[in-house]
Every structure is written in C-alpha cells, then in structure tokens.
Amino acid sequence: MKTKKYQLDKNDYAKMAMGQVWKKEWWRALIPLVLFSLPAAFAFSWWWVAAAVLATVIFVLLRSAQVMGVTQMEQSNPLFQRVNYEIDQRQVLLKLNEREGMNINWDMIEKAANQKDSYMLWLKQPNADQLPGGFKGWLARTFTVPIFLLLPHKIFNSANDLKLMDSLLKRKNLLPA
C-alpha cells in the first residue's frame, strides 16, 4: 500500500520522545538528588540541598539534550524528510522520490502501537556486539533514545488501507491480535 507524502516535524518528534524517555526513566533523575542530599541528613547545610537540586537539574538538562540531539544528527535526517511510505509484507519503504528511498525491514521494528490518530513503529536498539565496549558501551545501553516512525491515519488513502495496515502489524506480531 502507498501513502500520501508526510513529514514529521522535529519539534513534535522531540516532544514525543521526551515524553517516552521521562515516563520510563523519571526515577533516574532522583539519583543525583538523593546522593547529594545524603550529607545534608547527617550535617544539614543549605549548600548540600542546593548542590542536590543543581545536580538534578543538570542531569535532566543533559538527558533532555541527548534526546533533542537525535533531531540534529545527519543519520536521522530520513525520519524528518517529506516522504511517502510504501508498506508491504517485506518492508516499510520511505520514498523521497521515485529514485531515492530507504527501506526498513520488519525485523528492524521492535514494537508498534495503534494510537487514536496514528501508528507508531519503534525501531530496535542496536545489539551488544554493535555497541562499543567498556564505559561507552554501558552509556549507550543505559541512556538510549527511542527512534520511531509516526504514521498518521490521515496519510492512508482509504479506510481499507488502515485495516490492511492493522492486519499486517498483527501478522508481524507487533500489535496484539
């Protein structure tokens, strides 16, 4: 099935990705708050409280900047270009024009969700053997950023295409049956 052309706005993507990251990882922002507040429990000083709040704010800003950085990377440009999608049993094809495009095989998609007005397809994170070793690898595994495709229902040409997309995602075990 072919869809109409669609371009995902970088700001919309950043808002959705930020929401997903902080919904899942809100507790990580408490770590610097607790660590820097512990000395204040033994010998209270407003400096410890201020340091705890400052460290937490810095952590939140750095993690948010990491999520926002996805929209600026050259590797993620295909996500934000005006493309039409060709979806079949083998792949999701993002076509810029008749000659240029990029394919995403179904095995590269981790999960999907049918929201009230769109489909979201999350891409799989890299395997451990694709990541660097040591501390850099740990950072890459721990602080991942969700990469996803957003397919609004309005880009599909008919209600039949929506049903076809739904059944295709169910056959690929990306949506519950």
PATOR-275444 format. One record per residue: residue number from 1; x, z, y of N, C-alpha, C, O in turn. Coordinates in Angstrom, 3 decimals, padded with zeros to 6 digits. Each point is the difference from the previous one (the first is absolute). Last residue first. Layout:
# residues N
NUM	X	Z	Y	X	Z	Y	X	Z	Y	X	Z	Y;
...
# end
This chain:
# residues 177
177	-003.260	018.893	-009.349	-001.052	-000.899	-000.512	-001.377	000.555	000.226	-000.989	-000.632	-000.371;
176	005.505	001.470	003.503	-000.717	000.541	-001.159	-001.156	-000.912	-000.392	-000.675	-000.573	000.855;
175	005.093	-001.509	001.351	-001.207	000.707	000.435	-000.667	000.601	-001.230	000.092	-000.576	-001.084;
174	003.786	-001.694	000.355	000.370	000.541	001.304	-001.164	000.752	000.640	000.202	000.861	000.856;
173	000.365	-003.626	-005.159	000.020	001.472	-000.050	000.508	000.624	001.294	000.659	001.039	-000.025;
172	-001.739	-005.754	-001.075	001.417	000.354	000.117	000.204	001.516	-000.037	001.121	000.478	000.174;
171	-005.494	-002.251	-000.262	000.693	-000.552	-001.169	001.484	000.346	000.000	000.606	000.164	-001.059;
170	-003.193	001.033	004.825	-000.382	000.821	-001.151	000.691	-000.487	-001.267	000.441	000.812	-000.812;
169	000.132	-003.306	004.744	000.698	001.281	000.122	-000.349	000.938	-001.158	000.849	000.770	-000.450;
168	-003.150	-004.851	000.687	001.417	-000.259	-000.254	000.804	001.296	000.062	000.856	000.240	-000.850;
167	-005.432	-000.146	002.025	000.171	-000.124	-001.452	001.458	-000.266	-000.365	000.467	000.467	-001.039;
166	-001.515	-000.260	005.635	-000.285	001.283	-000.629	000.227	-000.066	-001.511	000.644	000.880	-000.572;
165	-000.376	-004.850	003.016	001.151	000.855	000.297	-000.166	001.364	-000.670	000.949	000.545	-000.565;
164	-004.567	-003.492	000.312	001.114	-000.508	-000.798	001.249	000.855	000.198	000.705	000.305	-000.962;
163	-004.442	000.574	003.625	-000.272	000.415	-001.379	001.135	-000.436	-000.917	000.402	000.739	-000.898;
162	-000.178	-002.183	005.332	000.177	001.456	-000.057	-000.233	000.525	-001.416	000.741	000.858	-000.478;
161	-001.611	-005.386	001.336	001.445	000.249	000.000	000.300	001.497	-000.061	000.957	000.419	-000.651;
160	-005.428	-001.771	001.125	000.472	-000.302	-001.347	001.508	000.236	-000.117	000.477	000.474	-001.032;
159	-002.649	-000.208	005.173	-000.212	001.229	-000.766	000.465	-000.196	-001.437	000.407	000.954	-000.663;
158	002.012	-003.997	004.281	-001.374	000.246	-000.434	-000.083	001.334	-000.733	001.017	000.614	-000.325;
157	003.041	-002.178	002.517	-000.924	-001.049	000.423	-001.448	000.259	-000.402	-000.913	-000.510	000.649;
156	004.950	004.106	000.718	-000.484	-000.718	-001.175	-001.121	-000.936	000.423	-000.791	000.322	000.887;
155	002.803	002.720	002.155	000.827	-001.199	-000.198	-000.412	-000.784	-001.237	000.428	-001.140	-000.179;
154	-002.471	005.379	001.587	-000.406	-001.122	000.853	000.853	-001.252	-000.207	-000.415	-001.086	000.405;
153	001.209	005.416	-002.523	-001.057	-000.771	-000.651	-000.374	-001.235	000.810	-000.459	-000.993	-000.564;
152	005.454	003.047	000.860	-001.360	000.314	000.454	-001.031	-000.886	-000.700	000.290	-001.148	-000.340;
151	004.680	002.775	-001.054	-000.821	-001.208	-000.066	-001.421	000.350	000.430	-000.795	000.448	-000.826;
150	006.194	001.521	000.893	-001.377	000.304	000.375	-000.762	-001.315	000.030	000.331	-000.903	000.768;
149	004.433	002.990	-003.187	-000.700	-001.141	000.580	-001.421	000.448	000.296	-000.622	000.689	-000.810;
148	005.377	002.430	000.455	-001.269	-000.464	-000.547	-000.478	-001.256	000.709	000.418	-000.313	001.115;
147	003.561	004.549	-001.811	-000.076	-001.405	000.390	-001.266	-000.549	-000.647	-000.161	000.090	-001.217;
146	002.250	005.146	002.486	-000.910	-000.884	-000.726	000.002	-001.413	000.591	-000.140	-000.185	001.209;
145	004.322	003.646	-001.330	-001.023	-000.442	000.942	-000.936	-000.931	-000.757	000.474	-000.925	-000.661;
144	003.149	005.213	-000.820	-000.455	-001.385	-000.088	-001.066	-000.267	001.060	-000.660	000.913	000.496;
143	004.195	002.914	-001.827	-000.696	-000.354	001.236	-000.386	-001.472	-000.013	000.542	-000.800	000.763;
142	001.606	002.713	-004.612	-000.789	001.105	000.536	-000.851	-000.414	001.193	-001.164	000.387	000.099;
141	004.288	-003.380	-002.314	-001.080	000.371	-000.924	-000.945	001.025	000.620	-001.207	-000.039	-000.241;
140	005.048	-001.317	002.671	-000.878	-001.158	-000.167	-001.165	000.317	-000.932	-001.109	-000.488	000.219;
139	004.481	003.766	000.411	-000.780	-000.188	001.227	-001.001	-001.136	-000.153	-001.153	000.117	000.414;
138	004.160	000.547	-003.929	-000.960	001.099	000.059	-000.884	-000.130	001.236	-001.216	000.175	-000.079;
137	004.746	-003.211	-000.355	-001.057	-000.275	-000.972	-001.062	001.079	-000.002	-001.191	-000.293	-000.100;
136	005.020	000.936	002.748	-000.820	-001.084	000.556	-001.157	-000.351	-000.936	-001.115	-000.255	000.454;
135	004.341	003.423	-001.914	-000.880	000.546	001.032	-000.909	-001.070	000.607	-001.170	000.262	000.281;
134	003.189	-001.838	-004.839	000.347	001.167	000.789	-001.059	000.425	000.997	-001.201	-000.124	-000.241;
133	001.369	-005.067	-001.284	000.219	001.264	-000.691	000.235	001.137	000.975	000.098	-000.206	001.209;
132	-003.267	-004.354	-000.404	001.399	000.458	-000.010	000.114	001.348	-000.710	-000.997	000.694	-000.200;
131	-002.895	-004.092	-001.306	000.336	000.868	001.129	001.476	000.377	-000.043	000.616	-000.026	-001.066;
130	-002.935	-002.488	-002.344	000.070	-000.840	001.197	000.412	000.797	001.239	000.292	-000.584	001.044;
129	-001.096	002.572	-005.370	001.206	-000.826	-000.093	000.157	-000.939	001.194	001.078	-000.560	000.199;
128	-004.941	003.371	-000.607	001.195	000.823	000.226	001.278	-000.832	-000.058	000.955	000.285	000.723;
127	-005.418	-002.846	000.755	000.410	000.811	-001.150	001.268	000.775	000.336	000.675	-000.289	000.988;
126	-004.284	-001.224	002.915	001.106	-000.478	-000.839	000.307	000.968	-001.147	-000.221	001.206	000.108;
125	-004.801	-001.470	001.702	001.279	000.417	000.571	001.116	-000.509	-000.906	-000.247	-000.272	-001.175;
124	-004.645	-002.195	001.581	000.785	001.010	-000.707	001.274	000.312	000.762	000.566	-000.857	000.679;
123	-005.107	-000.762	001.854	001.101	-000.549	-000.779	000.780	001.138	-000.644	000.060	001.108	000.532;
122	-005.419	-001.402	000.984	001.283	000.661	000.224	001.053	-000.620	-000.902	-000.218	-000.170	-001.199;
121	-004.707	-001.361	003.425	000.858	-000.188	-001.165	001.359	000.605	000.312	000.712	-000.502	000.869;
120	-006.185	000.594	000.992	001.391	000.374	000.254	000.757	-000.137	-001.307	-000.402	000.552	-001.025;
119	-004.452	-002.563	003.430	000.767	000.344	-001.192	001.393	000.395	000.455	000.569	-000.625	000.896;
118	-005.367	000.999	002.090	001.236	-000.714	-000.349	000.508	000.424	-001.376	-000.402	001.024	-000.553;
117	-003.445	000.893	002.992	000.090	-001.313	000.647	001.255	-000.784	-000.364	000.285	-001.026	000.618;
116	-001.556	005.366	-002.594	-001.293	-000.497	000.466	000.081	-001.390	000.616	-000.968	-000.758	-000.074;
115	004.667	001.801	-003.509	-000.577	000.855	001.022	-001.281	-000.639	000.514	-000.405	-001.057	-000.482;
114	003.571	000.767	-003.993	-001.038	-000.753	000.691	-000.658	000.958	000.979	-000.828	000.829	-000.376;
113	005.943	-000.990	-002.052	-001.188	000.767	000.376	-000.959	-000.937	000.717	000.405	-000.812	000.833;
112	004.394	000.936	-004.344	-000.868	-000.646	000.979	-001.167	000.930	000.301	-000.322	000.898	-000.777;
111	005.830	-000.968	-001.464	-001.396	000.425	-000.034	-000.768	-000.739	001.079	000.581	-000.638	000.878;
110	003.937	-000.657	-002.173	-000.140	001.281	-000.697	-001.459	000.418	-000.146	-000.433	000.397	-001.082;
109	003.211	-005.292	001.452	-001.033	000.799	000.670	-000.272	001.248	-000.830	-000.315	-000.086	-001.187;
108	003.229	-003.474	-000.166	000.635	000.635	001.157	-000.972	000.911	000.748	000.398	000.719	000.916;
107	-001.625	-003.535	-004.641	000.761	001.151	-000.490	000.777	000.696	001.117	000.575	001.064	-000.226;
106	-003.144	-005.050	000.999	-000.863	001.157	-000.192	000.770	001.210	-000.509	-000.413	001.135	000.234;
105	002.839	-004.795	002.887	-000.562	000.053	-001.349	-000.810	001.279	-000.158	000.240	000.992	000.688;
104	000.925	-003.893	003.723	000.098	001.370	-000.499	-000.686	000.001	-001.356	-001.215	-000.174	-000.095;
103	003.473	-003.781	003.737	-000.912	000.453	-001.042	000.291	001.441	-000.376	001.141	000.459	000.045;
102	-000.704	-003.976	004.457	000.662	001.027	-000.790	-000.973	000.458	-001.069	-001.178	000.225	000.278;
101	002.116	-004.809	003.378	-000.806	001.095	-000.514	000.836	000.972	-000.802	001.205	-000.184	-000.174;
100	-001.486	-005.145	002.796	000.650	001.308	000.011	-000.955	001.078	-000.499	-001.181	000.031	000.344;
99	-000.143	-004.681	000.040	001.314	-000.033	-000.646	000.642	001.371	-000.133	000.798	000.216	-000.912;
98	-005.155	-001.017	003.011	-000.040	-000.683	-001.298	001.332	000.048	-000.743	000.017	-000.053	-001.229;
97	-000.674	004.009	004.548	-000.533	-001.354	000.162	000.065	-000.664	-001.371	000.205	000.687	-001.000;
96	000.316	003.867	001.111	000.142	-000.151	001.441	-000.540	-001.360	000.429	-000.709	-000.114	001.000;
95	-000.473	003.244	-005.435	000.416	-001.312	000.486	-000.013	-000.032	001.525	-001.029	000.215	000.642;
94	001.137	003.172	-005.216	-000.155	000.089	001.449	000.529	-001.301	000.574	001.205	-000.252	-000.044;
93	-003.131	001.862	-005.017	000.884	-000.880	000.757	-000.330	000.129	001.482	-001.141	-000.217	000.409;
92	000.605	002.933	-005.352	-000.588	-000.063	001.337	001.000	-000.787	000.831	001.151	000.411	000.147;
91	-001.825	-000.739	-005.745	000.683	000.493	001.191	-000.922	000.044	001.211	-001.113	-000.527	-000.009;
90	-000.127	-000.746	-004.684	001.441	000.199	-000.091	000.580	000.764	001.176	000.929	000.789	-000.171;
89	-005.654	-002.140	-000.320	000.363	000.896	-001.102	001.477	000.373	-000.002	000.359	001.082	-000.462;
88	-002.161	-002.521	005.224	-000.402	-000.461	-001.327	000.476	000.999	-001.046	000.461	001.089	000.343;
87	-000.886	-002.208	005.424	000.027	001.026	-001.035	-000.482	-000.613	-001.305	-001.068	-000.608	-000.057;
86	002.961	-000.469	005.309	-000.526	-000.696	-001.167	000.194	000.944	-001.175	001.125	000.335	-000.371;
85	-001.253	000.192	006.108	000.332	000.472	-001.333	-000.638	-000.922	-001.028	-001.154	-000.405	000.140;
84	003.053	-000.117	005.226	-001.184	000.047	-000.838	000.455	000.303	-001.416	001.120	-000.330	-000.391;
83	001.131	001.748	005.416	000.039	-000.728	-001.269	-001.397	-000.084	-000.592	-000.894	000.770	000.351;
82	004.135	001.017	004.043	-001.344	-000.545	-000.209	000.041	-000.905	-001.227	000.545	-001.103	000.048;
81	002.816	005.366	000.475	-000.196	-001.361	000.492	-001.420	-000.449	-000.309	-000.667	000.550	-000.876;
80	002.853	003.684	-000.439	-000.628	000.002	001.317	-000.145	-001.396	000.603	-000.297	-000.129	001.187;
79	002.388	001.229	-005.485	-001.216	000.814	000.003	-000.785	-000.139	001.300	-001.208	000.235	000.026;
78	005.544	-002.319	-000.713	-001.126	-000.713	-000.626	-001.297	000.799	-000.028	-001.081	-000.586	-000.057;
77	005.186	002.632	001.818	-000.688	-000.967	000.860	-001.133	-000.754	-000.688	-001.032	-000.223	000.633;
76	004.396	003.644	-002.274	-001.446	000.215	-000.049	-000.770	-000.963	000.899	-001.218	000.128	000.128;
75	006.045	-000.077	-000.467	-000.506	-000.193	-001.354	-001.516	000.159	-000.081	-000.628	-000.545	-000.908;
74	003.096	001.432	004.944	-000.158	-001.433	-000.237	-000.601	-000.271	-001.382	-000.739	-000.969	-000.174;
73	-000.254	005.534	003.011	000.990	-000.597	-000.891	-000.290	-001.478	-000.225	-001.158	-000.411	-000.079;
72	-001.611	003.585	002.624	001.057	-000.665	000.763	001.016	-000.711	-000.887	000.790	-000.803	000.497;
71	-004.526	003.516	-002.061	-000.581	-001.115	000.754	001.061	-000.791	000.749	-000.257	-001.131	000.412;
70	001.401	005.065	-002.821	-000.379	-001.059	-000.936	-000.544	-001.206	000.757	000.221	-001.140	-000.410;
69	000.866	005.287	002.612	001.087	-000.962	-000.150	-000.322	-001.131	-000.951	000.596	-001.072	000.099;
68	-003.436	004.939	000.641	-000.152	-001.037	001.032	001.063	-001.088	-000.145	-000.240	-001.151	000.366;
67	000.527	004.895	-003.179	-001.196	-000.769	-000.347	-000.195	-001.140	001.002	-000.322	-001.123	-000.388;
66	003.789	004.107	001.276	000.308	-000.742	-001.222	-001.186	-000.871	-000.409	000.183	-001.152	-000.391;
65	-000.718	004.116	003.958	000.808	-001.154	000.401	000.378	-000.840	-001.208	000.083	-001.225	000.096;
64	-002.312	005.266	-000.864	-000.913	-000.973	000.600	000.748	-001.244	000.452	-000.516	-001.110	-000.125;
63	003.037	004.689	-001.489	-000.779	-000.577	-001.109	-000.975	-001.046	000.531	-000.198	-001.038	-000.630;
62	002.695	003.439	003.824	000.876	-000.860	-000.802	-000.755	-000.666	-001.145	000.202	-001.184	-000.271;
61	-002.534	004.333	002.971	000.339	-001.204	000.766	000.887	-000.948	-000.802	-000.212	-001.213	000.032;
60	-000.857	005.412	-001.913	-001.208	-000.836	000.083	000.300	-001.293	000.752	-000.455	-001.069	-000.408;
59	003.907	004.274	000.211	-000.269	-000.572	-001.319	-001.197	-000.943	000.041	000.055	-001.105	-000.540;
58	000.933	003.515	004.452	001.019	-001.030	-000.243	-000.223	-000.658	-001.358	000.114	-001.220	-000.117;
57	-002.848	004.868	001.202	-000.342	-001.155	000.840	000.997	-001.133	-000.225	-000.394	-001.163	-000.083;
56	001.311	005.227	-002.055	-001.184	-000.628	-000.580	-000.398	-001.238	000.788	-000.315	-001.034	-000.590;
55	003.822	003.687	002.247	000.426	-000.684	-001.227	-001.175	-000.720	-000.659	000.161	-001.103	-000.522;
54	-001.118	003.779	004.306	000.791	-001.173	000.373	000.447	-000.790	-001.233	-000.081	-001.229	-000.006;
53	-002.124	005.351	-000.640	-000.931	-001.000	000.537	000.741	-001.284	000.349	-000.481	-001.094	-000.295;
52	003.098	004.689	-001.110	-000.867	-000.435	-001.099	-000.958	-001.089	000.463	-000.185	-001.009	-000.680;
51	002.939	003.127	003.880	000.796	-000.888	-000.861	-000.842	-000.539	-001.150	000.147	-001.160	-000.384;
50	-002.111	004.366	003.209	000.180	-001.264	000.724	000.795	-000.998	-000.841	-000.317	-001.190	-000.018;
49	-000.147	005.490	-001.706	-001.311	-000.653	000.013	000.105	-001.353	000.694	-000.539	-000.996	-000.482;
48	004.328	003.727	000.523	-000.260	-000.492	-001.358	-001.331	-000.746	-000.064	-000.106	-001.033	-000.661;
47	001.256	003.108	004.698	000.882	-001.142	-000.239	-000.225	-000.583	-001.393	000.019	-001.216	-000.185;
46	-002.119	005.230	001.719	-000.730	-001.220	000.343	000.863	-001.233	-000.205	-000.528	-001.105	-000.123;
45	001.076	005.569	-002.787	000.477	-000.534	001.267	-000.781	-001.283	000.256	-000.249	-000.787	-000.913;
44	000.752	005.148	-003.004	-000.825	-000.883	000.825	000.692	-000.375	001.304	000.557	000.833	000.714;
43	001.004	000.464	-005.621	000.442	000.430	001.333	-000.694	-000.918	000.999	000.504	-001.067	000.352;
42	-001.925	000.732	-004.787	000.915	001.136	-000.170	000.476	000.566	001.338	000.106	001.215	000.167;
41	-002.989	-005.031	-000.439	-000.698	001.057	-000.733	000.874	001.245	-000.138	-000.515	001.115	-000.083;
40	002.165	-005.156	001.996	-000.838	000.733	000.954	-000.767	001.123	-000.687	-000.392	000.968	000.652;
39	003.055	-004.056	-003.185	000.807	001.007	000.708	-000.816	000.821	001.001	000.321	001.159	000.260;
38	-002.623	-004.692	-002.594	000.408	001.127	-000.845	000.890	001.006	000.724	-000.241	001.201	-000.122;
37	-001.366	-005.544	001.839	-000.758	001.204	000.360	000.419	001.215	-000.818	-000.267	001.132	000.405;
36	002.026	-005.586	-001.093	000.494	000.514	001.276	-000.765	001.237	000.469	000.457	000.695	000.907;
35	-001.754	-002.788	-004.983	001.431	000.324	-000.083	000.541	000.592	001.301	000.769	000.961	-000.019;
34	-005.299	-002.539	-000.181	000.201	001.228	-000.771	001.473	000.398	-000.017	000.329	001.170	000.193;
33	-001.424	-005.229	001.917	-000.670	001.096	000.703	000.251	001.327	-000.714	000.335	000.998	000.639;
32	001.172	-005.065	-002.599	000.866	000.490	001.083	-000.630	001.153	000.780	000.708	000.876	000.497;
31	-003.420	-002.567	-004.026	001.302	000.475	-000.494	000.918	000.430	001.146	000.491	001.128	-000.024;
30	-004.919	-003.226	000.477	000.048	001.463	000.013	001.372	000.537	-000.409	000.340	001.137	000.326;
29	-001.541	-005.774	-000.427	000.236	000.414	001.384	000.076	001.523	000.108	000.534	000.529	000.975;
28	-001.665	-002.632	-005.057	001.437	-000.113	000.269	000.337	000.395	001.438	001.126	000.405	000.286;
27	-005.657	-000.677	-001.946	000.674	001.245	-000.350	001.501	-000.062	000.275	000.629	001.041	000.188;
26	-003.559	-004.847	000.297	-000.130	000.950	001.103	000.792	001.273	-000.255	000.520	000.609	000.934;
25	-001.164	-005.079	-003.465	001.231	000.765	000.186	-000.072	001.030	001.129	001.040	000.382	000.537;
24	-004.700	-003.452	-001.961	000.680	000.339	-001.243	001.141	000.992	000.212	000.264	000.821	-000.879;
23	-002.747	-002.477	004.548	-001.007	000.571	-000.888	000.651	000.485	-001.298	-000.410	001.010	-000.573;
22	003.011	-003.341	003.738	-000.219	001.396	000.384	-001.097	000.661	-000.823	-000.004	001.222	-000.145;
21	001.054	-005.826	-000.687	001.203	000.821	-000.172	-000.297	001.456	000.315	000.353	000.882	-000.784;
20	-003.781	-004.074	001.513	000.277	000.180	-001.425	001.184	000.925	-000.226	-000.045	000.873	-000.866;
19	-001.029	-002.046	005.311	-001.056	000.825	-000.584	000.249	000.275	-001.476	-000.185	001.123	-000.468;
18	003.046	-004.120	002.659	000.231	001.380	000.448	-001.037	000.942	-000.597	000.333	001.090	-000.465;
17	-000.912	-005.678	-000.294	001.137	000.510	-000.772	000.306	001.443	000.383	000.288	000.824	-000.868;
16	-003.636	-003.065	003.318	-000.433	000.223	-001.380	001.124	000.588	-000.846	-000.229	000.915	-000.791;
15	001.224	-002.081	005.257	-000.969	001.102	-000.034	-000.427	000.311	-001.433	-000.067	001.163	-000.399;
14	002.868	-004.900	001.104	000.730	001.250	000.228	-000.947	001.197	-000.054	000.348	001.032	-000.573;
13	-002.221	-005.361	000.298	000.768	000.316	-001.204	000.695	001.353	000.153	-000.034	000.829	-000.909;
12	-002.145	-002.514	004.656	-000.973	000.428	-001.006	000.701	000.406	-001.287	-000.333	001.013	-000.614;
11	002.996	-002.854	003.986	-000.466	001.340	000.383	-001.019	000.541	-000.996	000.027	001.182	-000.343;
10	001.597	-005.631	-000.144	001.040	000.986	-000.315	-000.442	001.417	000.337	000.333	000.939	-000.723;
9	-003.747	-004.926	-000.726	000.649	000.512	001.200	000.989	001.103	-000.377	-000.307	000.860	-000.825;
8	-001.377	-005.137	-002.186	-000.097	001.450	000.110	000.788	000.456	001.217	001.175	-000.334	000.149;
7	-003.624	-004.483	-001.311	001.250	000.631	000.398	-000.245	001.490	000.181	-000.847	000.415	000.791;
6	-001.513	-005.203	-003.282	-000.111	001.370	000.487	001.385	000.517	000.349	000.976	-000.300	-000.688;
5	-004.266	-004.373	-001.054	001.260	000.541	000.523	-000.242	001.390	000.581	-001.040	000.280	000.596;
4	-002.133	-001.847	-004.600	000.270	-000.431	001.371	001.324	000.606	000.446	000.505	000.934	-000.623;
3	-001.050	-001.753	-004.605	-000.626	000.780	001.064	000.247	-000.666	001.346	000.769	-000.954	000.118;
2	-001.092	-000.512	-005.739	000.722	-000.064	001.270	-000.771	000.798	001.043	-001.230	000.052	-000.012;
1	001.652	-000.096	-005.715	-000.843	000.000	001.176	000.888	000.000	001.239	001.054	000.635	000.017;
# end
